[in-house]
Amino acid sequence: MSRMVCFTAVIALLLSGSAYADFWHMGEPVIIHEDGTRPSVWNGTIAFLDGNGGPVMFYDGSDSTLIFEPVNQCWEPSNANGSIAWRHLESGASSNEILRWADGSVENVSNSPGVIDGDLDAGSNGDLIWSQNHTWLTYYDAASDTTFPLDIRGVHPSLYITDEGVATYAYQDPDTDEVFFFDGTDTYLLGNGNCNGAYTSVWDGSVAWVGQSEVGSDFTKGEIYFWIDGQTQRITNDDDAGGIADEYPTLWNYTIIWSRGIDGLFSPKLFMWDGFETTQLTFSNSKYASLHNGMFAWYGDEGLYLADLFPIGDLDGDHDVDLADLAELLSNWGISEGAVYEDGDLDGDGDVDMIDLATLLGRYGYGT
């Protein structure tokens, strides 16, 4: 078959809607820290806690370093572009401060004794957003080193800084449980959030959150919702199962990873929705996933795990599907025995053929 005929057949296959392999190819998980939990991933680096409550650690891609030592006082680490922040329990449960680590030093950016500061999230420019007394949203502007109230009633906020430097964020109203998104100019009502917390996650104008179902207990009514371009989509539907605990979504590149209590509330597993279908990622107890730039970390039975998520067709492992990957597949075209994924055998049947080429072309340009 000529190359032109081959490509013509592939295009016909694409247009016919023929099924492809799963969208993602998951790399081998590695354990970063045996006691690590509550990870926050940014470009392969991780802020995390050494055990529940602290100390705060930073994994730079090779090694883990202690950046803040007090034990049983640190929560909610958030990592973005070299800036790490967390909630620090001060003299009592009614006094929490937001601490920020940058350039090797720690500063208190909330300075609010007697106030509960929490629900923290960091932006790529060093800005922070959090909730005071589980009621009012507060903002820290890194450029001016100033903290100010947003005069918005909100909890569980998530912050995303656009390429143009605009602060966008989602949050849950503490009175109505409704979820809102602010795009820098306008505010949109997205839908209802779970009464135990929406845990919003924002990426480039899209939002994932834990919504409310009508079935199950308060702790198993959580469903995963996704909003983009003015449309809300319900990703999970556990009505027939009597409710399942879906919680802690993390969103990147229109892909959501979250915890599902399919074997009970205290035995969650990680699931992923890639925009097309839902896939189970882990089969042992897993929680608190964080996803960014093709890598995700989570807390599991043996500590803190880290793994890559490569788009199907990414043969050279650089988290995109481009001309280099197409060239590699074509250089191995026709191998009929013993081909592996890196050769272009995307469906795992031991050869490199039209099905593999169709799959790669269906993902071509992803991540570039």
Beta strands, then each sheet from edge to edge (+ up, - down):
strand 1: 24-26
strand 2: 30-33
strand 3: 36-42
strand 4: 45-50
strand 5: 56-59
strand 6: 64-68
strand 7: 74-80
strand 8: 83-89
strand 9: 96-102
strand 10: 105-108
strand 11: 117-122
strand 12: 128-132
strand 13: 136-141
strand 14: 146-153
strand 15: 155-161
strand 16: 167-172
strand 17: 178-182
strand 18: 187-192
strand 19: 201-203
strand 20: 206-212
strand 21: 222-228
strand 22: 231-234
strand 23: 246-252
strand 24: 255-260
strand 25: 269-273
strand 26: 278-280
strand 27: 286-292
strand 28: 295-300
strand 29: 303-311
sheet 1: 1+ 29- 2+
sheet 2: 1+ 29- 28+ 27-
sheet 3: 3+ 4- 5+ 6-
sheet 4: 7+ 8- 9+ 10-
sheet 5: 11+ 12- 13+ 14-
sheet 6: 15+ 16- 17+ 18-
sheet 7: 19+ 20- 21+ 22-
sheet 8: 23+ 24- 25+ 26-
end
